[in-house]
Every structure is written in structure tokens, then in C-alpha cells.
Amino acid sequence: MRRARVSLQCMARLMGACASQVLSTCNEALEQLPPAEELVPSAAPPTEGEEEDEDMARVRQRLAARVVLGERSALEACVAVWEPALKEASVQ
């Protein structure tokens, strides 16, 4: 029984260390990305009148904004998963 308890404590420390590292990496990456509020206008689809007159630079800008929004969303989801894991590991 003692061996199992020690093993659980060891696993909690490892999980805490892993969670801390993942959160640190995700937060660093998020800091380098522009806020979502700045990207949303650029990612919006063209209006009916703009569609025909849209140049390739604007198309690329819209697609790039959508990619960055996707990256931001993935990183935020990762943080949402690992923050509870870090809290759980610190309780154990």
C-alpha cells in the first residue's frame, strides 16, 4: 500500500511538471499572437459588393487571419485542458 501511495505522489509531481511546461509553452505562444479582436475583422468574409473586386492580397490577408485565429483557439483549448490538470496535481 505504501508503494502505491509513493507511486501516486510521483505521478502527481510528474503531471504537475508536465502541465506547468505545457502551460508555459502555450502562454508564450499566445503572447506572440495578436488578440482575437484584432483578427476578426480581417478574417470576415467579403460582403456581396466586395467579392468581385477583391484582390489576392486581401484574400491572403483573410486566410492568414483565419489561420492565426485557429492557432489561438487551439492554444486556448490546450490551456483550458491543462490548467485543471495543474491544479489537480498540486492538490495531491
C-alpha positions as CSV (number, residue, x, y, z in Angstrom):
1,M,0.0,0.0,0.0
2,R,2.8,2.4,0.8
3,R,4.4,1.7,-2.5
4,A,1.2,2.6,-4.3
5,R,0.9,5.9,-2.4
6,V,4.5,6.8,-3.2
7,S,3.8,6.0,-6.9
8,L,0.7,8.2,-6.9
9,Q,2.7,11.1,-5.4
10,C,5.4,10.6,-8.0
11,M,2.8,10.6,-10.8
12,A,1.2,13.8,-9.4
13,R,4.6,15.5,-9.4
14,L,5.2,14.4,-13.0
15,M,1.8,15.5,-14.1
16,G,2.3,18.9,-12.4
17,A,5.7,19.3,-14.1
18,C,4.3,18.4,-17.5
19,A,1.2,20.6,-17.0
20,S,3.5,23.5,-16.0
21,Q,5.7,23.1,-19.0
22,V,2.7,22.8,-21.5
23,L,1.0,25.9,-20.0
24,S,4.2,27.9,-20.1
25,T,4.7,27.0,-23.8
26,C,1.1,27.7,-24.7
27,N,1.1,31.0,-22.9
28,E,4.3,32.1,-24.5
29,A,2.9,31.3,-27.9
30,L,-0.4,33.1,-27.1
31,E,1.6,36.2,-26.1
32,Q,3.2,36.4,-29.6
33,L,-0.2,36.2,-31.4
34,P,-2.4,39.3,-31.9
35,P,-5.6,39.4,-29.9
36,A,-8.6,37.7,-31.5
37,E,-10.5,41.0,-31.5
38,E,-7.9,42.4,-33.9
39,L,-8.1,39.4,-36.2
40,V,-11.8,39.0,-36.5
41,P,-12.4,42.0,-39.0
42,S,-9.6,40.7,-41.2
43,A,-11.0,37.1,-41.1
44,A,-14.5,38.2,-42.0
45,P,-15.8,37.1,-45.4
46,P,-16.2,39.8,-48.0
47,T,-19.5,41.5,-48.4
48,E,-21.5,40.9,-51.6
49,G,-20.1,44.0,-53.2
50,E,-16.5,43.3,-52.2
51,E,-16.5,39.8,-53.5
52,E,-16.0,40.7,-57.2
53,D,-13.5,43.5,-56.6
54,E,-11.4,41.6,-54.0
55,D,-7.7,41.3,-54.9
56,M,-5.4,38.4,-54.0
57,A,-3.6,40.4,-51.2
58,R,-7.0,40.8,-49.4
59,V,-7.8,37.1,-49.9
60,R,-4.4,36.1,-48.4
61,Q,-4.9,38.5,-45.5
62,R,-8.3,37.0,-44.8
63,L,-6.9,33.4,-45.0
64,A,-3.9,34.3,-42.8
65,A,-6.2,35.9,-40.2
66,R,-8.3,32.7,-40.1
67,V,-5.2,30.5,-39.6
68,V,-4.0,32.7,-36.7
69,L,-7.5,32.6,-35.2
70,G,-7.3,28.8,-35.4
71,E,-3.9,28.7,-33.8
72,R,-5.2,31.0,-31.0
73,S,-8.2,28.8,-30.5
74,A,-6.1,25.6,-30.3
75,L,-3.7,27.1,-27.8
76,E,-6.6,28.5,-25.6
77,A,-8.2,25.0,-25.7
78,C,-4.9,23.4,-24.6
79,V,-4.6,25.9,-21.7
80,A,-8.2,25.1,-20.7
81,V,-7.3,21.4,-20.5
82,W,-4.0,21.7,-18.7
83,E,-4.9,24.3,-16.1
84,P,-7.2,21.9,-14.2
85,A,-4.6,19.2,-14.5
86,L,-2.0,21.5,-12.9
87,K,-4.5,22.3,-10.1
88,E,-5.3,18.7,-9.6
89,A,-1.6,17.8,-9.4
90,S,-0.9,20.5,-6.8
91,V,-3.7,19.2,-4.6
92,Q,-2.2,15.7,-4.5
